[in-house]
């Protein structure tokens, strides 16, 4: 395939590469859905409810000793884990319907202080089970509503075949990002939901910019095949896509390495989402539109019926 002269001429959407990209996407989506269905997500306290305490020790904490100490006092279901460093410990308890959360907090602090007087309580969070259920429902509805509004927006601005491609790309990004958290067992909390919504916005921005250029080239390069016009458009936008993605990833990697454990899930979700979103804006969105046989005629205004024009006074 011969491209019009341009800085780069990579055949992104040739038939063979398009099929390979769609197959790769299908595999990633299948693995993600399989993990979500079989393993589920490691929901944080925002969704499950319960009590969370972050404890600081003056020296590396002995996690088995802490578990034994709490179990002897009746806290058999408490989760004890390191949080960022060996001196930081995170305690998580499921919802305790028969006990006051403040009592639980004071009792845990008392037990730990008896073993190590210099222990410091850095953070306490209480979330009731009903609040957790409400947040789960609202987070899911937020994603569904965002995708529906995006479909309507892209269909209004471009054409329904482009809108279908954009929505498929966004669903692709969301499923794979959430599946990544399920597959590797990272904690899934409200900050991850916020990150997924940010990924939707980032990926949509990339897709709309590419579609703008595709629409211009469809009209300007009449007679050129749809896949060739799309390839030309993607090559023209390639430098912008790479610069935007790389600069964003540099910031997110710095946030992941230096931001501490509290922002780690958020950073991971954005890093995965931006990598997948860049891929989908190049391959998935355009490939789906090509499968639907998008062409120049779809972007031209409808022709007026000459008979109706003759009947006008």
C-alpha positions, 0 to 999 in steps of 0.5 A: 500500500502506497501512502501519501508522502508523510513523516512516517508511513507505518501501516497500522490498519492493514488487514493482517495487522488489524486482524492481529490487533483484534485477536490480541484485544480479544485475548486480553479481554477474555483473560480479564473477564475470566479473572474478574469472574473466577477470582473477583476483585480485592475490594478495599474498605471503600466497598466492603465496609469495615475498619482500617488502621495504619500503624507506625512502628519505630522499628520493623514490625513483627507481623506474625506476633501482631496477628497472634496478639490480636487473635488472642484478644478475639480479633481472629478476622483482622488482616495484618500487612506491611504498608510501604515499609517494614515499619508501617502496618495496615490493619483491616477488619470486616464490618463489626455490627455488634461493636462500636468502631470507636471501641475497636479502634481504641482496643486495637491501639491499646493492645499494640501499645502494650506490646510496643509503647512507641507505636503511632496510630497514623490513620483510621477509617470507618465505612459501614457495610451499607455505605460500601454497597452504595459506593459499589453501585454508584461507581458502576453506574458512573462508568455506565453513564459516562460510556453512554454519554460518550457514545451520544457525543461521538455519534453527534459529532461524527457518525454512529460507526465512529461512535461504535468504534470509540465505545468499543475502545473505551470498554476495551480499556476499562475491562483490561484495566479492571482485569489487570487488578483482578489478575494481579490481586491489587486492591480495588478502591474508590481511587481506582474507580477515579483512575478508570474514569480518568482513563476513559477521558484520556482515551476518548481525547486521543480517539476524538483527535484521531477521528478529527484528522480521519474525517478531514482526510476522508473528505480531502483524500476522496478516492482513497480507500478507508483503511489508507486514509485512516493510516495516513491520519494516524501517522500524522498524529503519531508524534503527538500521541507518543509525546502525550503518552510518554510525558504522562507516563513519566509523571505517573511513574514518579508518582508510583515510586515516590507517592507512597502506598496510598496512591499506589493503586491509583498510579497503577490503574492510570499507567495500565489504562494509558498504555492500553488506551493509547493502543486502543485509540490507534487500533481498536477504535479505527479497526471497529469502524472499518469492520462496520465499513465506514467510508467517505459517504458516511461523513458527507451531508445527505444529497437533496432530492432533485424532484423535491427541489423542482417542486419548491416555489 
